[in-house]
Amino acid sequence: MRRMVRWLVAGLFLVVCRVAAECPSADLTGDCFVDLADMAVLAEQWMTGRRDPLPQELAALAGGAFAMGDAFSEGASAERPVHVAVVSAFHMGKYEVTNGQYCAFLNDALGEGLVAMIDGVAYQGDSGTVYPYCNTAPAGGNSLIIHDEEAFSVADKGGRDVTNDPIVGVSWYGAAAYCNWRSAKEGFPQCYDPATWACDFSKKGYRLPTEAEWEYAARAGLGAKRFPWGDTISHQQANYNSTAAQGYDVSPTPGYHPAWNDGIMPYTSPVGTFAANAFGLYDIAGNVWEWCNDWYAAGYYGTRPDPDINPTGPSTGTARVLRGGGWAADAAASRVARRNNYAPDGRIASYGFRVVLAME
């Protein structure tokens, strides 16, 4: 315990100094900096006694209060009013879940009889067509996942290996099922009930982010900004469709991102291609829309208290929230405050996800 206290005190001193070194020993998040994110991991380990390291691809976010919503009053009315939301500390995937990662899940599920193929779509086993997980190529349109009757694999896209591109054509159910699988693989409790797909937030396994967690993570402490890095956007910062319809879209290259527009949709880019935000999260704007856990309601913000403590969204609905824009979306869709929604069984070529893991 004394050793842990000394480590904590030393770590706090390094936070003040914002020490950047060649991956110092106190760097617990893998970004080669010792900062508040590392202190969040350290505090969790100290309080819970857990010593097993988490995957390097997870970023530790300290949580806190932030102004949630459209501070510019330029988006849809569903993005307002701006209100104070508070989220507890949590881990979030630095990257969107990739084709390779999702294939690993599908192959495990197939081997256990937990997935069934019907007309080019992977479904929850024994659910018929009630709970679709994802499309597969070629029957499933622009999917980059192949099923050859025995296994799932990643397609070759015009000669390019897209194993490290984000999964697309995945439904909300498919994203939640991946979270349950990953929880089981890493020894965490499963958050989702596969009979109803309700999320039990008391179980500290993998799940999809709440809408508030997602926006807190995307803003990365910058406050009332349009994007995770500032108020303008270009193809140097994100994979999106530049239309010049908004003055804050300053990209010199119009249309789809020229580096990833190969004429074969989807025009996704490998995760981590662009610079991370201040919380160490990549592609939080652009590349793919990201499923959130919440049901969607257009007037939801107007019903919330201020401050709103760890909101989890409406209790029921017909559509789930998506955030972040994507390779086919314009600059307005890539704004941090932008709210999108779709039926949870939807499988669109620009829809993907990333995971969160609650602090124990």
C-alpha positions in Angstrom: 0.0 0.0 0.0 2.8 2.4 0.9 4.4 1.7 -2.5 1.1 2.4 -4.2 0.8 5.7 -2.4 4.3 6.8 -3.4 3.5 5.9 -7.0 0.3 7.9 -6.8 2.0 11.0 -5.4 4.8 10.7 -8.0 2.2 10.4 -10.7 0.3 13.4 -9.6 3.5 15.5 -9.7 4.0 14.3 -13.3 0.5 15.4 -14.2 1.2 18.9 -13.1 4.4 19.0 -15.2 2.8 17.1 -18.2 5.9 15.1 -18.7 6.4 13.6 -22.1 9.0 10.9 -22.2 10.0 7.8 -24.1 7.0 5.8 -22.8 7.7 6.2 -19.1 7.0 3.4 -16.7 4.0 5.3 -15.2 2.4 5.5 -18.7 -0.6 3.1 -18.2 -2.6 4.0 -21.3 0.1 3.5 -23.9 0.3 7.0 -25.4 3.8 7.7 -24.0 2.5 10.5 -21.8 1.9 10.5 -18.1 -1.3 12.5 -17.6 -4.7 12.4 -16.0 -5.8 9.4 -18.1 -3.0 7.4 -16.5 -4.0 8.7 -13.1 -7.5 7.5 -13.7 -6.2 4.0 -14.4 -3.9 4.1 -11.4 -6.7 5.3 -9.1 -9.0 2.4 -10.3 -6.2 -0.2 -9.7 -5.6 1.3 -6.2 -9.2 1.2 -5.2 -10.2 -2.1 -6.7 -7.0 -4.1 -6.3 -7.1 -5.1 -10.0 -3.6 -5.4 -11.4 -4.2 -7.1 -14.8 -3.4 -4.5 -17.5 -6.3 -3.5 -19.8 -5.8 -3.7 -23.5 -3.5 -0.9 -24.9 -6.3 0.1 -27.3 -8.4 1.5 -24.4 -8.1 5.1 -23.3 -8.9 5.9 -19.6 -11.1 9.0 -19.4 -11.4 10.7 -16.0 -15.0 11.9 -16.5 -16.5 15.1 -15.3 -19.0 17.9 -16.3 -19.3 19.4 -19.7 -21.7 21.5 -21.8 -23.6 19.0 -24.0 -25.3 20.2 -27.2 -25.0 22.7 -30.1 -23.5 25.9 -28.7 -23.6 27.5 -32.2 -27.4 27.0 -32.6 -26.7 25.9 -36.2 -27.8 22.3 -36.1 -31.1 20.6 -35.6 -33.4 21.5 -32.7 -32.7 18.0 -31.3 -29.2 19.2 -30.5 -30.5 21.8 -28.0 -30.8 23.2 -25.4 -27.2 23.1 -24.4 -27.1 21.6 -20.9 -24.6 20.4 -18.4 -24.0 16.7 -18.4 -21.8 14.8 -15.9 -20.2 11.4 -16.7 -18.3 9.1 -14.4 -14.8 7.8 -15.3 -14.7 5.1 -18.0 -12.5 3.5 -20.6 -13.2 4.0 -24.3 -11.7 2.3 -27.3 -9.1 4.5 -28.9 -10.2 3.1 -32.3 -13.4 2.0 -34.0 -13.9 -1.8 -34.0 -12.2 -3.2 -37.1 -13.2 -5.8 -39.7 -10.5 -8.1 -38.3 -11.8 -7.8 -34.7 -15.4 -8.3 -35.8 -14.4 -11.4 -37.8 -12.9 -12.9 -34.7 -16.2 -12.5 -32.9 -18.2 -13.9 -35.8 -16.0 -17.0 -36.1 -16.2 -17.7 -32.4 -20.0 -17.2 -32.4 -20.3 -19.4 -35.5 -18.3 -22.2 -33.8 -20.6 -22.0 -30.8 -23.8 -22.0 -32.8 -24.6 -18.4 -31.7 -24.8 -17.0 -35.2 -26.8 -18.1 -38.3 -26.5 -17.0 -41.9 -29.7 -16.1 -43.8 -29.5 -14.5 -47.3 -26.1 -12.9 -46.7 -26.9 -11.5 -43.3 -25.5 -12.9 -40.0 -28.2 -13.1 -37.3 -28.2 -14.1 -33.7 -28.5 -17.9 -33.7 -32.1 -19.2 -33.2 -33.6 -15.7 -33.5 -34.7 -16.1 -37.1 -34.5 -12.6 -38.6 -35.3 -10.8 -35.4 -31.8 -9.8 -34.4 -29.5 -9.2 -37.4 -25.8 -8.6 -36.7 -24.2 -7.6 -39.9 -24.2 -7.8 -43.7 -21.7 -10.0 -45.5 -20.3 -9.6 -49.1 -21.4 -9.8 -51.8 -25.0 -10.4 -50.9 -24.9 -7.7 -48.2 -24.0 -4.7 -50.4 -20.9 -2.8 -49.3 -19.9 -5.1 -46.5 -16.2 -6.0 -46.2 -16.9 -9.3 -44.4 -17.0 -12.6 -46.4 -18.8 -15.7 -45.3 -17.8 -18.9 -47.3 -20.1 -21.4 -45.5 -17.3 -22.4 -43.1 -15.8 -19.2 -41.8 -15.9 -15.4 -41.9 -13.0 -13.5 -43.3 -12.1 -9.9 -44.4 -12.6 -9.1 -48.1 -9.8 -7.8 -50.3 -10.8 -4.4 -51.5 -9.2 -3.6 -54.8 -5.9 -5.1 -53.7 -5.9 -3.3 -50.3 -6.0 -5.2 -47.0 -8.9 -3.7 -45.0 -8.5 -5.8 -41.9 -7.7 -2.7 -40.0 -10.6 -0.6 -41.5 -13.7 -0.2 -39.3 -16.5 -2.7 -39.5 -19.4 -1.4 -41.5 -22.9 -2.7 -42.3 -23.2 -3.7 -38.6 -26.4 -3.3 -36.7 -26.8 -2.0 -33.2 -27.6 -5.6 -32.2 -24.4 -6.7 -33.8 -22.4 -4.1 -32.0 -24.0 -5.1 -28.6 -23.3 -8.8 -29.3 -19.6 -8.0 -30.0 -19.5 -6.2 -26.6 -20.9 -9.3 -24.8 -18.4 -11.6 -26.6 -15.5 -9.4 -25.7 -16.6 -9.2 -22.1 -16.6 -13.0 -21.9 -13.2 -13.3 -23.6 -11.6 -10.9 -21.2 -13.3 -12.1 -18.0 -15.8 -9.3 -17.5 -19.6 -9.7 -16.9 -21.8 -9.3 -19.9 -23.8 -6.1 -19.9 -26.5 -7.1 -22.5 -29.3 -9.6 -22.0 -29.3 -11.5 -25.4 -33.0 -12.2 -25.0 -34.0 -8.5 -24.9 -30.7 -6.6 -25.5 -31.4 -4.4 -22.6 -28.2 -3.1 -21.0 -27.5 -3.6 -17.3 -25.3 -0.7 -16.4 -24.5 -2.3 -13.0 -22.4 -4.9 -14.8 -18.9 -3.6 -15.5 -18.3 -5.2 -18.8 -18.0 -3.9 -22.4 -20.9 -2.0 -23.8 -21.6 0.8 -26.3 -21.1 4.3 -25.0 -24.0 6.4 -23.8 -24.6 9.5 -25.9 -23.3 11.7 -23.1 -20.1 9.6 -22.7 -19.6 9.8 -26.5 -19.9 13.5 -26.6 -17.7 14.0 -23.5 -15.1 11.8 -25.1 -15.3 13.6 -28.5 -15.0 17.1 -27.0 -11.9 16.0 -25.0 -12.0 19.1 -22.7 -12.2 21.7 -25.5 -15.6 23.0 -24.5 -17.9 24.6 -27.1 -16.1 23.6 -30.3 -17.6 22.2 -33.5 -15.1 19.4 -33.8 -12.8 17.4 -31.5 -10.0 19.8 -32.4 -11.6 23.2 -33.1 -14.1 25.0 -35.3 -13.1 24.0 -38.8 -12.6 20.8 -40.6 -10.6 19.5 -43.6 -9.4 16.2 -45.2 -6.2 16.6 -43.2 -8.2 15.9 -40.1 -10.9 13.4 -41.0 -12.3 11.0 -43.6 -15.6 12.7 -44.7 -17.4 14.0 -47.7 -16.4 17.7 -48.3 -19.2 19.6 -49.9 -18.2 23.2 -49.2 -21.8 23.8 -48.1 -20.6 25.0 -44.7 -18.1 27.8 -44.2 -16.3 25.8 -41.6 -15.5 23.1 -44.2 -12.1 24.4 -45.3 -10.8 21.3 -47.1 -9.0 22.2 -50.4 -10.0 18.8 -51.8 -13.8 18.5 -52.5 -15.9 15.3 -52.3 -15.0 12.0 -50.7 -11.5 11.9 -49.2 -9.1 11.5 -52.2 -6.8 9.1 -50.3 -9.7 6.6 -49.7 -12.0 7.1 -52.7 -10.8 4.1 -54.7 -14.1 3.7 -56.6 -15.1 0.7 -54.4 -17.5 1.6 -51.6 -17.2 1.9 -48.6 -14.5 4.6 -48.7 -13.3 3.8 -45.1 -9.8 4.4 -44.0 -7.7 2.3 -41.6 -8.4 3.2 -38.0 -5.8 5.6 -36.5 -5.0 7.2 -39.9 -5.7 10.7 -38.6 -4.4 12.4 -35.5 -6.1 11.6 -32.2 -8.0 14.1 -30.1 -6.7 15.3 -26.7 -8.1 12.1 -25.0 -6.2 9.9 -27.4 -9.3 8.8 -29.4 -8.9 8.3 -33.2 -11.6 8.9 -35.9 -14.1 10.3 -33.4 -15.2 12.5 -36.3 -15.6 10.9 -39.7 -14.8 7.4 -41.1 -18.0 5.7 -39.7 -21.0 6.7 -37.7 -20.8 5.1 -34.3 -23.7 3.4 -32.5 -24.4 4.6 -29.0 -26.4 2.7 -26.4 -29.2 5.2 -26.1 -32.6 5.1 -27.6 -33.3 8.3 -29.6 -35.9 10.9 -28.8 -35.8 14.3 -30.7 -36.9 16.3 -27.7 -34.9 14.4 -25.1 -32.5 17.3 -24.2 -35.4 19.5 -23.2 -36.6 17.0 -20.7 -33.3 16.6 -18.8 -32.2 18.2 -15.5 -29.3 20.5 -15.4 -26.8 19.1 -14.5 -27.7 15.7 -15.9 -25.8 13.0 -14.0 -24.8 9.9 -16.1 -27.8 10.0 -18.4 -28.5 6.8 -20.3 -31.2 8.0 -22.7 -34.9 7.3 -22.9 -36.2 4.0 -21.5 -37.8 2.9 -24.8 -37.8 3.9 -28.5 -37.7 2.8 -32.1 -34.3 4.1 -33.1 -30.8 4.1 -31.5 -28.4 7.1 -31.5 -25.4 7.3 -33.8 -22.6 9.9 -33.5 -19.6 11.2 -35.3 -20.4 11.3 -39.0 -18.7 9.1 -41.6 -16.9 8.8 -44.9 -20.1 9.6 -46.8 -21.3 12.3 -44.5 -20.6 16.1 -44.8 -18.9 18.4 -42.5 -22.1 19.3 -40.6 -22.6 15.6 -39.8 -19.1 15.4 -38.3 -19.8 18.1 -35.7 -19.4 16.9 -32.1 -23.0 17.9 -31.3 -24.7 16.2 -34.3 -27.2 13.5 -33.4 -28.2 10.8 -35.8 -30.5 7.9 -35.3 -31.6 4.7 -37.0 -33.5 1.5 -36.3 -31.3 -0.9 -34.3 -31.5 -3.5 -37.0 -30.2 -1.1 -39.7 -27.0 -2.2 -41.5 -25.6 0.8 -43.4 -22.2 1.0 -45.2 -21.1 3.9 -43.1 -22.3 2.6 -39.7 -19.8 1.1 -37.2 -19.0 1.4 -33.5 -16.4 1.6 -30.7 -16.6 0.2 -27.2 -16.5 1.5 -23.7 -15.6 -0.3 -20.4 -16.8 1.1 -17.1 -14.3 1.7 -14.3 -14.7 -1.1 -11.8 
